[in-house]
Amino acid sequence: MKTQERSEQQGTETVEDMRAIVRDTYGGPEVLRLARVPRPVVKGGDVLVRVRAAGVDRGVWHMMTGLPYLGRLAFGFRKPRDPVQGLDLAGTVEAVGPGVTQFAVGDAVYGSGRGSYAEYAVSSEAKLAAKPQSLSFEQAAAVPVSAVTALQGLRAGKLREGQKVLVTGASGGVGSYAVQLAKAYGAQVTGVCSTGKVEFVRTLGADHVIDYTREDFADSGPYDLILDIAGNPPIRRLRRALTTTGTAVITGGEGGGKLTGGLHRQLGALALSPFIRQRLTTFLGLVRAAELQELTPLIEDGKVAPALDRTFTLAEAKDALRLLEDGQVSGKLVLTI
């Protein structure tokens, strides 16, 4: 929609706006609001995506709350640097910058962008891939951040066929993909979750499921690889569940304190690892086209599928983030736009 036209004396300039979910300060879902903001303009290697659906994940929650405080080095210290929320997206290419060579207007894509809780979002071709043809836009939007994080976590753990793998937080966004990916690559997988999500984790293909309210996963090993996504278990418990030369990859850390979140566990694990036979490590998850392209054939072959809990409209983003915050989600939530 055209909302502003400068006078001919100033030169003609048309500014188009769009609907978006924004926040002016950090806080819970109550700080979110639906507003009209200027539509992004592409330049250089930018790709402007007409967003059809956007994923809801913990990364967005951190950006909304500004927690842990350490994250504000990237988000903005006193207030959000970028007012529009959102990372995951799926949609069609609306425009490309002069440096873009991989995509053209009209292409269906999925990946990660800046401010995807909006009708349009800017990304780069380094963070986008062609949308899997077998997926709807809603399903595709549930893939990028969570599935790439799961893939990179298993890769950091040097997953091999035939290994025994434990996934904590197996019912969440990252965990639901980690279970499927580990199975797709030939591992024997045990998932850890709460009582109400046991059957859901079984449907993902887990060979065994542990209800953490009834059983301590540390007594169920030993495992060759643990992908630790949720629960903040002490390092000693992770080590107790590993083989003598096993690997634990720590990527979770919710509720670990306002300053650093769960980062102290990652740092402690890295400091200890050189002095023991077991390998303790972590990684920084980043959505990249290479990983999306690796996921696409697994999706097209039916080996990995997005587990959609439910969808919300853009105006209902506040409700979606509140549900995620309450821990009531199995798999992924998606906004339709």
PANU-875276 format. One record per residue (C-alpha): chain; x, y, z. Coordinates in steps of 0.2 Angstrom, whole numbers, plus 5000, padded with zeros to 4 digits. Each point is the difference from the previous one (the first is absolute). Layout:
atom chain: A&xx: X&yy: Y&zz: Z
...
This chain:
atom chain: A&xx: 5000&yy: 5000&zz: 5000
atom chain: A&xx: 5006&yy: 5017&zz: 4996
atom chain: A&xx: 5001&yy: 5011&zz: 5015
atom chain: A&xx: 5011&yy: 5014&zz: 4997
atom chain: A&xx: 5005&yy: 5011&zz: 4985
atom chain: A&xx: 5012&yy: 5014&zz: 5001
atom chain: A&xx: 4997&yy: 5016&zz: 4990
atom chain: A&xx: 5007&yy: 5003&zz: 4983
atom chain: A&xx: 5011&yy: 5013&zz: 5007
atom chain: A&xx: 5009&yy: 4987&zz: 5011
atom chain: A&xx: 5000&yy: 4987&zz: 4986
atom chain: A&xx: 4987&yy: 4986&zz: 4999
atom chain: A&xx: 5002&yy: 4985&zz: 5012
atom chain: A&xx: 4987&yy: 4987&zz: 5004
atom chain: A&xx: 5001&yy: 4991&zz: 5017
atom chain: A&xx: 4990&yy: 4984&zz: 5001
atom chain: A&xx: 4995&yy: 4993&zz: 5017
atom chain: A&xx: 4995&yy: 4982&zz: 5006
atom chain: A&xx: 4993&yy: 4992&zz: 5015
atom chain: A&xx: 5013&yy: 4993&zz: 5013
atom chain: A&xx: 5002&yy: 4994&zz: 5018
atom chain: A&xx: 5011&yy: 5013&zz: 5009
atom chain: A&xx: 5005&yy: 5004&zz: 5017
atom chain: A&xx: 5008&yy: 5016&zz: 5007
atom chain: A&xx: 5007&yy: 4993&zz: 5016
atom chain: A&xx: 5005&yy: 4983&zz: 5007
atom chain: A&xx: 4988&yy: 4989&zz: 5010
atom chain: A&xx: 4987&yy: 4986&zz: 4998
atom chain: A&xx: 4988&yy: 4997&zz: 4987
atom chain: A&xx: 4990&yy: 5015&zz: 5006
atom chain: A&xx: 5013&yy: 5012&zz: 4992
atom chain: A&xx: 4995&yy: 4994&zz: 4983
atom chain: A&xx: 4988&yy: 5010&zz: 4989
atom chain: A&xx: 4994&yy: 4999&zz: 4982
atom chain: A&xx: 5005&yy: 5016&zz: 4991
atom chain: A&xx: 5003&yy: 5007&zz: 4983
atom chain: A&xx: 5019&yy: 5004&zz: 4996
atom chain: A&xx: 5009&yy: 5004&zz: 4984
atom chain: A&xx: 5003&yy: 4986&zz: 4988
atom chain: A&xx: 5019&yy: 4994&zz: 4999
atom chain: A&xx: 5010&yy: 5006&zz: 4985
atom chain: A&xx: 5013&yy: 4988&zz: 4992
atom chain: A&xx: 5018&yy: 5004&zz: 4996
atom chain: A&xx: 5016&yy: 4991&zz: 4996
atom chain: A&xx: 4997&yy: 4981&zz: 5004
atom chain: A&xx: 4983&yy: 5003&zz: 5008
atom chain: A&xx: 4985&yy: 4989&zz: 4996
atom chain: A&xx: 4982&yy: 5007&zz: 5004
atom chain: A&xx: 4988&yy: 4986&zz: 5004
atom chain: A&xx: 4982&yy: 5002&zz: 5000
atom chain: A&xx: 4997&yy: 4990&zz: 5016
atom chain: A&xx: 4986&yy: 4987&zz: 4999
atom chain: A&xx: 5005&yy: 4992&zz: 5017
atom chain: A&xx: 5012&yy: 5002&zz: 5014
atom chain: A&xx: 5006&yy: 4988&zz: 5014
atom chain: A&xx: 4999&yy: 5003&zz: 5018
atom chain: A&xx: 5016&yy: 4994&zz: 5010
atom chain: A&xx: 5010&yy: 5004&zz: 5015
atom chain: A&xx: 5011&yy: 5011&zz: 4991
atom chain: A&xx: 4986&yy: 5012&zz: 4997
atom chain: A&xx: 4995&yy: 4999&zz: 5019
atom chain: A&xx: 5018&yy: 5005&zz: 5004
atom chain: A&xx: 4999&yy: 5015&zz: 4989
atom chain: A&xx: 4983&yy: 5005&zz: 5007
atom chain: A&xx: 5005&yy: 4999&zz: 5018
atom chain: A&xx: 5018&yy: 5006&zz: 4998
atom chain: A&xx: 5006&yy: 4985&zz: 5011
atom chain: A&xx: 5012&yy: 4995&zz: 5004
atom chain: A&xx: 5008&yy: 5017&zz: 5001
atom chain: A&xx: 5015&yy: 4994&zz: 4991
atom chain: A&xx: 4990&yy: 4999&zz: 4984
atom chain: A&xx: 4997&yy: 5018&zz: 5000
atom chain: A&xx: 5017&yy: 5003&zz: 4993
atom chain: A&xx: 4992&yy: 4994&zz: 4984
atom chain: A&xx: 4982&yy: 5005&zz: 5003
atom chain: A&xx: 5003&yy: 5018&zz: 5007
atom chain: A&xx: 5004&yy: 5004&zz: 5018
atom chain: A&xx: 4987&yy: 5012&zz: 5006
atom chain: A&xx: 4986&yy: 4996&zz: 4987
atom chain: A&xx: 4999&yy: 4989&zz: 4985
atom chain: A&xx: 5010&yy: 5005&zz: 4985
atom chain: A&xx: 4988&yy: 4993&zz: 4988
atom chain: A&xx: 4982&yy: 5003&zz: 5005
atom chain: A&xx: 4992&yy: 4986&zz: 4989
atom chain: A&xx: 5000&yy: 4982&zz: 5007
atom chain: A&xx: 5004&yy: 4984&zz: 4991
atom chain: A&xx: 5013&yy: 4989&zz: 4992
atom chain: A&xx: 4993&yy: 4985&zz: 4992
atom chain: A&xx: 4991&yy: 5003&zz: 4983
atom chain: A&xx: 4992&yy: 4992&zz: 4985
atom chain: A&xx: 4993&yy: 5010&zz: 4985
atom chain: A&xx: 5004&yy: 5006&zz: 4983
atom chain: A&xx: 5013&yy: 5012&zz: 4994
atom chain: A&xx: 4993&yy: 5017&zz: 4997
atom chain: A&xx: 5016&yy: 5009&zz: 4995
atom chain: A&xx: 5019&yy: 4997&zz: 4999
atom chain: A&xx: 5015&yy: 5011&zz: 5002
atom chain: A&xx: 5013&yy: 5002&zz: 4986
atom chain: A&xx: 5012&yy: 4988&zz: 5008
atom chain: A&xx: 4988&yy: 4985&zz: 5001
atom chain: A&xx: 5003&yy: 4986&zz: 4988
atom chain: A&xx: 4991&yy: 4985&zz: 5007
atom chain: A&xx: 4982&yy: 5006&zz: 5001
atom chain: A&xx: 4987&yy: 5009&zz: 4989
atom chain: A&xx: 4984&yy: 5009&zz: 5003
atom chain: A&xx: 4986&yy: 4987&zz: 5003
atom chain: A&xx: 5011&yy: 4986&zz: 5007
atom chain: A&xx: 4993&yy: 4991&zz: 5014
atom chain: A&xx: 5013&yy: 5000&zz: 5014
atom chain: A&xx: 5003&yy: 4996&zz: 5019
atom chain: A&xx: 5013&yy: 5005&zz: 5012
atom chain: A&xx: 5004&yy: 5013&zz: 5012
atom chain: A&xx: 4998&yy: 5019&zz: 4999
atom chain: A&xx: 4999&yy: 5016&zz: 5010
atom chain: A&xx: 4983&yy: 5004&zz: 5007
atom chain: A&xx: 4990&yy: 4986&zz: 4992
atom chain: A&xx: 4984&yy: 5003&zz: 5011
atom chain: A&xx: 4995&yy: 5012&zz: 4986
atom chain: A&xx: 4992&yy: 5000&zz: 4982
atom chain: A&xx: 5018&yy: 5003&zz: 4993
atom chain: A&xx: 5017&yy: 4996&zz: 5007
atom chain: A&xx: 5018&yy: 5002&zz: 4994
atom chain: A&xx: 5012&yy: 4985&zz: 5000
atom chain: A&xx: 5016&yy: 4996&zz: 4990
atom chain: A&xx: 5002&yy: 4986&zz: 4988
atom chain: A&xx: 5013&yy: 4992&zz: 5012
atom chain: A&xx: 4985&yy: 4996&zz: 5012
atom chain: A&xx: 4987&yy: 4995&zz: 4987
atom chain: A&xx: 4997&yy: 4984&zz: 4990
atom chain: A&xx: 4986&yy: 4994&zz: 4988
atom chain: A&xx: 4985&yy: 4995&zz: 5010
atom chain: A&xx: 4997&yy: 4981&zz: 5000
atom chain: A&xx: 4986&yy: 4997&zz: 4987
atom chain: A&xx: 4992&yy: 4987&zz: 5012
atom chain: A&xx: 4997&yy: 5013&zz: 5014
atom chain: A&xx: 4988&yy: 5014&zz: 5002
atom chain: A&xx: 5006&yy: 5017&zz: 5004
atom chain: A&xx: 4994&yy: 4997&zz: 5018
atom chain: A&xx: 5010&yy: 4984&zz: 5001
atom chain: A&xx: 5015&yy: 5007&zz: 4992
atom chain: A&xx: 5001&yy: 5015&zz: 5012
atom chain: A&xx: 5001&yy: 4987&zz: 5015
atom chain: A&xx: 5016&yy: 4993&zz: 4993
atom chain: A&xx: 5015&yy: 5013&zz: 4999
atom chain: A&xx: 5006&yy: 5005&zz: 5017
atom chain: A&xx: 4995&yy: 4984&zz: 5010
atom chain: A&xx: 5005&yy: 4987&zz: 4987
atom chain: A&xx: 5016&yy: 5009&zz: 4995
atom chain: A&xx: 5005&yy: 5001&zz: 5019
atom chain: A&xx: 4996&yy: 4981&zz: 5002
atom chain: A&xx: 5010&yy: 4996&zz: 4985
atom chain: A&xx: 5015&yy: 5010&zz: 5005
atom chain: A&xx: 4999&yy: 4993&zz: 5018
atom chain: A&xx: 5001&yy: 4982&zz: 4994
atom chain: A&xx: 5014&yy: 5005&zz: 4988
atom chain: A&xx: 5009&yy: 5008&zz: 5015
atom chain: A&xx: 4998&yy: 4984&zz: 5009
atom chain: A&xx: 5008&yy: 4991&zz: 4985
atom chain: A&xx: 4985&yy: 4988&zz: 4998
atom chain: A&xx: 5003&yy: 4983&zz: 4993
atom chain: A&xx: 4989&yy: 4986&zz: 4994
atom chain: A&xx: 4996&yy: 4987&zz: 5013
atom chain: A&xx: 5003&yy: 5012&zz: 5015
atom chain: A&xx: 4989&yy: 5001&zz: 5015
atom chain: A&xx: 4994&yy: 5018&zz: 5001
atom chain: A&xx: 4990&yy: 5009&zz: 5014
atom chain: A&xx: 4990&yy: 5016&zz: 4996
atom chain: A&xx: 4994&yy: 5010&zz: 5015
atom chain: A&xx: 4986&yy: 5012&zz: 4996
atom chain: A&xx: 4994&yy: 4988&zz: 4986
atom chain: A&xx: 4983&yy: 5007&zz: 4999
atom chain: A&xx: 5005&yy: 5018&zz: 4996
atom chain: A&xx: 5004&yy: 5008&zz: 4984
atom chain: A&xx: 5018&yy: 4995&zz: 4999
atom chain: A&xx: 4998&yy: 4984&zz: 5009
atom chain: A&xx: 4986&yy: 4994&zz: 4988
atom chain: A&xx: 5012&yy: 5002&zz: 4985
atom chain: A&xx: 5015&yy: 4993&zz: 5010
atom chain: A&xx: 4991&yy: 4983&zz: 5003
atom chain: A&xx: 4995&yy: 4999&zz: 4981
atom chain: A&xx: 5017&yy: 5005&zz: 4994
atom chain: A&xx: 5009&yy: 4988&zz: 5011
atom chain: A&xx: 4989&yy: 4986&zz: 4994
atom chain: A&xx: 5002&yy: 5005&zz: 4982
atom chain: A&xx: 5019&yy: 4999&zz: 5002
atom chain: A&xx: 4999&yy: 4982&zz: 5008
atom chain: A&xx: 5001&yy: 5003&zz: 5019
atom chain: A&xx: 4990&yy: 4992&zz: 5014
atom chain: A&xx: 4991&yy: 5014&zz: 5008
atom chain: A&xx: 4993&yy: 5003&zz: 5017
atom chain: A&xx: 4990&yy: 5016&zz: 5003
atom chain: A&xx: 4997&yy: 5008&zz: 5017
atom chain: A&xx: 4983&yy: 5010&zz: 5003
atom chain: A&xx: 4986&yy: 5002&zz: 5012
atom chain: A&xx: 4986&yy: 4988&zz: 5003
atom chain: A&xx: 4987&yy: 5008&zz: 4989
atom chain: A&xx: 5012&yy: 5000&zz: 4985
atom chain: A&xx: 5006&yy: 4982&zz: 5001
atom chain: A&xx: 4989&yy: 4994&zz: 4986
atom chain: A&xx: 5005&yy: 5015&zz: 4989
atom chain: A&xx: 5018&yy: 4996&zz: 5001
atom chain: A&xx: 4996&yy: 4982&zz: 4995
atom chain: A&xx: 4992&yy: 5006&zz: 4985
atom chain: A&xx: 5016&yy: 5009&zz: 4995
atom chain: A&xx: 5008&yy: 4983&zz: 4999
atom chain: A&xx: 5010&yy: 4999&zz: 5016
atom chain: A&xx: 5004&yy: 4982&zz: 5005
atom chain: A&xx: 4998&yy: 5004&zz: 5018
atom chain: A&xx: 4992&yy: 5014&zz: 5010
atom chain: A&xx: 5004&yy: 5006&zz: 5018
atom chain: A&xx: 4988&yy: 5009&zz: 5010
atom chain: A&xx: 5011&yy: 5011&zz: 5010
atom chain: A&xx: 4987&yy: 5002&zz: 5014
atom chain: A&xx: 5002&yy: 4981&zz: 5003
atom chain: A&xx: 5017&yy: 4995&zz: 4995
atom chain: A&xx: 5017&yy: 5008&zz: 5000
atom chain: A&xx: 5008&yy: 4999&zz: 4983
atom chain: A&xx: 5017&yy: 4999&zz: 5008
atom chain: A&xx: 4995&yy: 4982&zz: 5006
atom chain: A&xx: 4995&yy: 4994&zz: 4982
atom chain: A&xx: 5017&yy: 5001&zz: 4991
atom chain: A&xx: 5013&yy: 4999&zz: 4995
atom chain: A&xx: 4998&yy: 5011&zz: 4985
atom chain: A&xx: 5013&yy: 5003&zz: 4986
atom chain: A&xx: 4993&yy: 5018&zz: 4997
atom chain: A&xx: 4988&yy: 5011&zz: 5010
atom chain: A&xx: 4992&yy: 5015&zz: 4992
atom chain: A&xx: 4996&yy: 5011&zz: 5016
atom chain: A&xx: 4986&yy: 5012&zz: 4995
atom chain: A&xx: 4989&yy: 5002&zz: 5015
atom chain: A&xx: 5000&yy: 4998&zz: 5019
atom chain: A&xx: 5017&yy: 5007&zz: 5005
atom chain: A&xx: 5006&yy: 4984&zz: 5007
atom chain: A&xx: 5017&yy: 5002&zz: 5009
atom chain: A&xx: 5015&yy: 4995&zz: 4990
atom chain: A&xx: 5003&yy: 4985&zz: 5012
atom chain: A&xx: 4983&yy: 4993&zz: 4995
atom chain: A&xx: 5004&yy: 5001&zz: 4982
atom chain: A&xx: 5017&yy: 4992&zz: 5003
atom chain: A&xx: 4992&yy: 4986&zz: 5010
atom chain: A&xx: 4989&yy: 4996&zz: 4985
atom chain: A&xx: 5014&yy: 4999&zz: 4988
atom chain: A&xx: 5012&yy: 4986&zz: 4995
atom chain: A&xx: 5018&yy: 5003&zz: 5005
atom chain: A&xx: 5004&yy: 5008&zz: 4984
atom chain: A&xx: 4983&yy: 5007&zz: 4996
atom chain: A&xx: 4995&yy: 5018&zz: 4995
atom chain: A&xx: 4988&yy: 5012&zz: 5007
atom chain: A&xx: 4995&yy: 5015&zz: 4990
atom chain: A&xx: 4991&yy: 5013&zz: 5010
atom chain: A&xx: 4989&yy: 5012&zz: 4991
atom chain: A&xx: 4986&yy: 5003&zz: 5012
atom chain: A&xx: 5000&yy: 5012&zz: 5015
atom chain: A&xx: 4983&yy: 5007&zz: 5004
atom chain: A&xx: 4998&yy: 5007&zz: 5017
atom chain: A&xx: 5018&yy: 5000&zz: 5004
atom chain: A&xx: 5000&yy: 5018&zz: 5007
atom chain: A&xx: 4997&yy: 5017&zz: 4993
atom chain: A&xx: 5018&yy: 5005&zz: 4997
atom chain: A&xx: 5006&yy: 4985&zz: 4990
atom chain: A&xx: 4986&yy: 4988&zz: 4998
atom chain: A&xx: 5007&yy: 4983&zz: 5000
atom chain: A&xx: 5017&yy: 5005&zz: 4992
atom chain: A&xx: 5009&yy: 4996&zz: 5016
atom chain: A&xx: 4997&yy: 4982&zz: 4997
atom chain: A&xx: 5007&yy: 5001&zz: 4982
atom chain: A&xx: 5015&yy: 5010&zz: 5007
atom chain: A&xx: 5003&yy: 4987&zz: 5014
atom chain: A&xx: 4999&yy: 4986&zz: 4988
atom chain: A&xx: 5012&yy: 5007&zz: 4988
atom chain: A&xx: 5012&yy: 5003&zz: 5014
atom chain: A&xx: 4999&yy: 4983&zz: 5007
atom chain: A&xx: 5000&yy: 4990&zz: 4983
atom chain: A&xx: 5019&yy: 5001&zz: 4997
atom chain: A&xx: 5004&yy: 4991&zz: 5016
atom chain: A&xx: 4988&yy: 4985&zz: 4998
atom chain: A&xx: 4997&yy: 4986&zz: 4988
atom chain: A&xx: 4983&yy: 5005&zz: 4997
atom chain: A&xx: 4997&yy: 5014&zz: 4988
atom chain: A&xx: 4989&yy: 5015&zz: 5005
atom chain: A&xx: 4996&yy: 5013&zz: 4987
atom chain: A&xx: 4988&yy: 5013&zz: 4994
atom chain: A&xx: 4997&yy: 5010&zz: 4984
atom chain: A&xx: 4992&yy: 5016&zz: 4993
atom chain: A&xx: 4985&yy: 4996&zz: 4990
atom chain: A&xx: 4998&yy: 5010&zz: 4984
atom chain: A&xx: 4988&yy: 4998&zz: 4986
atom chain: A&xx: 5010&yy: 4998&zz: 4984
atom chain: A&xx: 4995&yy: 4995&zz: 4982
atom chain: A&xx: 5011&yy: 4984&zz: 5000
atom chain: A&xx: 4991&yy: 4992&zz: 5015
atom chain: A&xx: 4983&yy: 5005&zz: 4993
atom chain: A&xx: 5005&yy: 4991&zz: 4984
atom chain: A&xx: 5006&yy: 4985&zz: 5009
atom chain: A&xx: 4983&yy: 4999&zz: 5009
atom chain: A&xx: 4989&yy: 5002&zz: 4985
atom chain: A&xx: 5003&yy: 4982&zz: 4992
atom chain: A&xx: 4997&yy: 4993&zz: 5018
atom chain: A&xx: 4984&yy: 5009&zz: 5000
atom chain: A&xx: 4995&yy: 4995&zz: 4982
atom chain: A&xx: 5004&yy: 4982&zz: 5004
atom chain: A&xx: 4989&yy: 5000&zz: 5015
atom chain: A&xx: 5014&yy: 4997&zz: 5013
atom chain: A&xx: 4998&yy: 5016&zz: 5008
atom chain: A&xx: 4983&yy: 5009&zz: 5003
atom chain: A&xx: 4995&yy: 5016&zz: 5008
atom chain: A&xx: 4990&yy: 4997&zz: 5016
atom chain: A&xx: 4987&yy: 5014&zz: 5000
atom chain: A&xx: 4991&yy: 5002&zz: 5017
atom chain: A&xx: 4989&yy: 5014&zz: 4994
atom chain: A&xx: 4999&yy: 5016&zz: 4989
atom chain: A&xx: 4996&yy: 5017&zz: 5005
atom chain: A&xx: 4996&yy: 5016&zz: 4990
atom chain: A&xx: 5012&yy: 5014&zz: 5000
atom chain: A&xx: 4989&yy: 5010&zz: 5012
atom chain: A&xx: 5001&yy: 4985&zz: 5012
atom chain: A&xx: 5019&yy: 5001&zz: 5002
atom chain: A&xx: 4998&yy: 5005&zz: 5018
atom chain: A&xx: 4990&yy: 4984&zz: 5003
atom chain: A&xx: 5013&yy: 4989&zz: 4991
atom chain: A&xx: 5014&yy: 5007&zz: 5010
atom chain: A&xx: 4991&yy: 4998&zz: 5016
atom chain: A&xx: 4996&yy: 4981&zz: 4996
atom chain: A&xx: 5018&yy: 4998&zz: 4996
atom chain: A&xx: 5005&yy: 5008&zz: 5017
atom chain: A&xx: 4989&yy: 4989&zz: 5010
atom chain: A&xx: 5008&yy: 4984&zz: 4993
atom chain: A&xx: 4984&yy: 4994&zz: 4992
atom chain: A&xx: 5006&yy: 4997&zz: 4983
atom chain: A&xx: 5004&yy: 4983&zz: 4991
atom chain: A&xx: 5011&yy: 5003&zz: 4985
atom chain: A&xx: 4998&yy: 5017&zz: 4992
atom chain: A&xx: 4988&yy: 5015&zz: 4999
atom chain: A&xx: 4998&yy: 5010&zz: 4985
atom chain: A&xx: 4992&yy: 5017&zz: 4995
atom chain: A&xx: 4990&yy: 5001&zz: 4984
atom chain: A&xx: 5002&yy: 5017&zz: 4991
